[in-house]
Amino acid sequence: MAAKKKTKTLPSEERVQVGETFKTRDTVVASGIYVVQPDDKKLGEIEVTCVRGKEFPPCKKCKGKATFTLQTKAKHWKHHDAFGE
């Protein structure tokens, strides 16, 4: 008998507030624009889009360590009732 795959239930996007900070490899709970502060300060801040359910990616130039601060929430089209799957 095949093992049943566990699915990870994410908290509600509404629980995440603008200004909250996350680490590399955390699961993105709220899609949106995040300000990334790589561990290598010479790289400066970077703005990226992250999608709910994916992992915050590692920084290739600073051995994976970075923090991600939510700047603006935005629904990915796949997670919107009008367009989603």
DRENVO-854443 format. One record per residue (C-alpha): x negated, y, z negated; residue in one letter; residue number from 1. Coordinates in nm, 4 decimals, always signed. Layout:
N
<filum <X, Y, Z>, "A", NUM>
...
! end
This chain:
85
<filum <+0.0000, +0.0000, +0.0000>, "M", 1>
<filum <-0.1450, +0.3400, +0.0997>, "A", 2>
<filum <-0.2062, +0.5947, -0.1724>, "A", 3>
<filum <+0.0354, +0.8863, -0.1704>, "K", 4>
<filum <-0.1409, +1.2143, -0.0935>, "K", 5>
<filum <-0.0925, +1.4774, -0.3612>, "K", 6>
<filum <+0.0127, +1.8184, -0.2352>, "T", 7>
<filum <-0.1003, +2.1209, -0.4286>, "K", 8>
<filum <+0.1811, +2.3541, -0.5310>, "T", 9>
<filum <+0.0768, +2.7170, -0.5182>, "L", 10>
<filum <+0.2101, +2.9800, -0.7582>, "P", 11>
<filum <+0.4475, +3.2381, -0.6139>, "S", 12>
<filum <+0.2821, +3.5139, -0.4087>, "E", 13>
<filum <+0.4716, +3.7672, -0.6211>, "E", 14>
<filum <+0.2601, +3.6685, -0.9233>, "R", 15>
<filum <-0.0563, +3.7987, -0.7572>, "V", 16>
<filum <-0.1129, +4.1711, -0.7958>, "Q", 17>
<filum <-0.3162, +4.4129, -0.5858>, "V", 18>
<filum <-0.6558, +4.4489, -0.7573>, "G", 19>
<filum <-0.6796, +4.0868, -0.8745>, "E", 20>
<filum <-1.0165, +3.9235, -0.8085>, "T", 21>
<filum <-1.0929, +3.5659, -0.7008>, "F", 22>
<filum <-1.4062, +3.3571, -0.6387>, "K", 23>
<filum <-1.5389, +3.1569, -0.3470>, "T", 24>
<filum <-1.3549, +2.8233, -0.3133>, "R", 25>
<filum <-1.0470, +2.9439, -0.5083>, "D", 26>
<filum <-0.7224, +2.8825, -0.3194>, "T", 27>
<filum <-0.5666, +3.1940, -0.1650>, "V", 28>
<filum <-0.2266, +3.2446, -0.3291>, "V", 29>
<filum <-0.1296, +3.5675, -0.1503>, "A", 30>
<filum <-0.2087, +3.6393, +0.2139>, "S", 31>
<filum <-0.3520, +3.9830, +0.2740>, "G", 32>
<filum <-0.6562, +4.2009, +0.3118>, "I", 33>
<filum <-0.9293, +4.1395, +0.0555>, "Y", 34>
<filum <-1.2410, +4.3407, -0.0228>, "V", 35>
<filum <-1.5325, +4.1004, -0.0500>, "V", 36>
<filum <-1.8349, +4.1739, -0.2653>, "Q", 37>
<filum <-2.1055, +3.9276, -0.1628>, "P", 38>
<filum <-2.3559, +3.8222, -0.4292>, "D", 39>
<filum <-2.6228, +3.9865, -0.2107>, "D", 40>
<filum <-2.5448, +4.3538, -0.2830>, "K", 41>
<filum <-2.7430, +4.4622, +0.0257>, "K", 42>
<filum <-2.4577, +4.3328, +0.2416>, "L", 43>
<filum <-2.2161, +4.5828, +0.0880>, "G", 44>
<filum <-1.8394, +4.5414, +0.0689>, "E", 45>
<filum <-1.6585, +4.3682, +0.3538>, "I", 46>
<filum <-1.2851, +4.3703, +0.4336>, "E", 47>
<filum <-1.1381, +4.0373, +0.5446>, "V", 48>
<filum <-0.7976, +3.8802, +0.5969>, "T", 49>
<filum <-0.7241, +3.5680, +0.3921>, "C", 50>
<filum <-0.4263, +3.3337, +0.4365>, "V", 51>
<filum <-0.2184, +3.1709, +0.1627>, "R", 52>
<filum <-0.3085, +2.8066, +0.1056>, "G", 53>
<filum <-0.6624, +2.8306, +0.2469>, "K", 54>
<filum <-0.9841, +2.8539, +0.0414>, "E", 55>
<filum <-1.1772, +3.1762, -0.0026>, "F", 56>
<filum <-1.4826, +3.1023, +0.2137>, "P", 57>
<filum <-1.8442, +3.0932, +0.0989>, "P", 58>
<filum <-2.0826, +3.3682, +0.2095>, "C", 59>
<filum <-2.3401, +3.2196, +0.4457>, "K", 60>
<filum <-2.5939, +3.4951, +0.3714>, "K", 61>
<filum <-2.5801, +3.4834, -0.0087>, "C", 62>
<filum <-2.5635, +3.1100, -0.0775>, "K", 63>
<filum <-2.1879, +3.0987, -0.1101>, "G", 64>
<filum <-2.1245, +3.3376, -0.3952>, "K", 65>
<filum <-1.8795, +3.6232, -0.3444>, "A", 66>
<filum <-1.5774, +3.7816, -0.5102>, "T", 67>
<filum <-1.2547, +3.8659, -0.3273>, "F", 68>
<filum <-1.0306, +4.1480, -0.4515>, "T", 69>
<filum <-0.6796, +4.1801, -0.3112>, "L", 70>
<filum <-0.6416, +4.5210, -0.1484>, "Q", 71>
<filum <-0.3137, +4.4819, +0.0437>, "T", 72>
<filum <-0.0614, +4.1980, +0.0507>, "K", 73>
<filum <+0.0597, +4.0863, +0.3933>, "A", 74>
<filum <+0.2561, +3.7778, +0.4914>, "K", 75>
<filum <+0.1005, +3.5531, +0.7536>, "H", 76>
<filum <+0.3517, +3.5032, +1.0341>, "W", 77>
<filum <+0.3709, +3.1304, +0.9591>, "K", 78>
<filum <+0.4914, +3.2099, +0.6064>, "H", 79>
<filum <+0.7573, +3.4616, +0.7118>, "H", 80>
<filum <+1.1201, +3.3483, +0.7406>, "D", 81>
<filum <+1.1692, +3.5275, +1.0735>, "A", 82>
<filum <+0.8744, +3.3576, +1.2467>, "F", 83>
<filum <+0.7611, +3.0638, +1.0347>, "G", 84>
<filum <+0.7494, +2.7007, +1.1268>, "E", 85>
! end
